[in-house]
Amino acid sequence: MNPVEAFRWGARLRAAMRAGGWSQRNLAFRVDCARSTLGMVLIGLRRPNAELQGRLADHLGRPAAALFPRTHAEARNHPIEELHR
């Protein structure tokens, strides 16, 4: 994953967290991952595996493809602004 893609994943995740009122600590606890792991995802230093992507998407009430698009086309279909809704 390139650094720009990683940063965008983190931005999408942060937007969804803000929209849902989730703190990093609470979300990490609910998805059963270390707060530091979630922090690294949020700043683009780590890519969550498919299992963690699914747990994050489920708890945030968003499709995994919206938070973690794999292609540029998927990213265009789920702009970051949409995650604020």
C-alpha positions in Angstrom: 0.0 0.0 0.0 1.4 3.4 -0.9 1.6 6.2 1.7 -1.2 8.2 0.1 -3.6 5.3 0.1 -2.7 4.6 3.7 -3.4 8.2 4.7 -6.7 8.2 2.9 -7.8 5.0 4.7 -7.0 6.7 8.0 -8.9 9.8 7.0 -11.9 7.8 6.1 -11.8 5.9 9.3 -11.4 9.1 11.3 -14.3 10.7 9.5 -16.5 7.7 10.3 -15.4 7.7 13.9 -16.2 11.4 14.3 -19.6 10.9 12.7 -20.4 8.1 15.1 -18.9 9.7 18.2 -16.3 7.0 18.7 -13.1 7.6 20.5 -10.0 5.7 19.6 -9.9 4.0 22.9 -13.6 2.9 22.8 -13.4 1.7 19.2 -10.2 -0.2 19.8 -11.8 -1.9 22.8 -15.0 -2.8 20.9 -13.1 -4.3 17.9 -10.6 -6.1 20.1 -7.4 -4.5 18.9 -4.7 -2.5 20.7 -5.3 1.2 20.8 -1.8 1.6 19.4 -2.7 -0.6 16.4 -5.8 1.5 15.7 -3.7 4.6 16.1 -1.2 3.4 13.5 -4.1 2.7 11.1 -5.5 6.2 11.7 -2.2 7.9 10.8 -1.4 5.6 7.8 1.4 3.6 9.3 -0.4 0.2 9.3 -2.9 -1.5 7.1 -5.6 -3.4 8.9 -6.1 -7.0 7.9 -9.4 -8.1 6.3 -10.8 -9.3 9.7 -10.1 -6.0 11.4 -11.4 -4.1 8.5 -14.7 -6.0 8.8 -14.9 -5.4 12.6 -14.2 -1.7 12.2 -16.8 -1.4 9.4 -19.4 -3.3 11.4 -19.0 -1.1 14.5 -19.0 2.1 12.5 -22.0 1.0 10.5 -20.3 1.6 7.2 -19.5 -0.8 4.3 -15.9 -2.0 4.5 -15.5 -0.9 0.8 -16.4 2.7 1.9 -13.7 2.7 4.6 -11.1 0.7 2.9 -11.4 0.9 -0.9 -9.1 -1.3 -2.8 -9.2 0.6 -6.1 -9.4 4.1 -7.2 -12.9 3.4 -8.6 -14.1 2.2 -5.2 -12.7 5.3 -3.6 -14.6 7.5 -6.0 -17.8 5.7 -5.2 -17.4 6.4 -1.4 -16.0 9.9 -1.0 -14.7 10.8 2.5 -17.5 13.5 2.9 -20.1 10.7 2.6 -18.7 9.1 5.8 -19.7 12.2 7.8 -23.4 11.4 7.3 
